[in-house]
């Protein structure tokens, strides 16, 4: 899910930077990269002040991040255990080659 959100964010930034013209189909002016940057900067400033306005939201977010971290560590631990698990199949220790026996 995080990959999709990050991809959408970066794609929207790329689309804002690509010059496609001055007006859209309705004749309204489109925003440029500098206006978009200023708006994103204002949004980040607003988000950073959210913990002062609503501390319960930040507490829930902190708990969610902690839960995601615990699950990620557990998943990584399980993956490493599966990778490092020795192969339990019996292997033949005697090497057989296609050479002629020594007595003939």
Protein Blocks (a to p, Z undefined) as FASTA:
>chain_A
ZZmmmmmmmmmmmmmmpcgbjbdfkopacddfklmmmmmmmmmmmmmmmmmmmmmlmmmm
mmmmmmmmmmmmmmmmmmmmmmmpccfbdcdfbdcdfbdcfkZZ
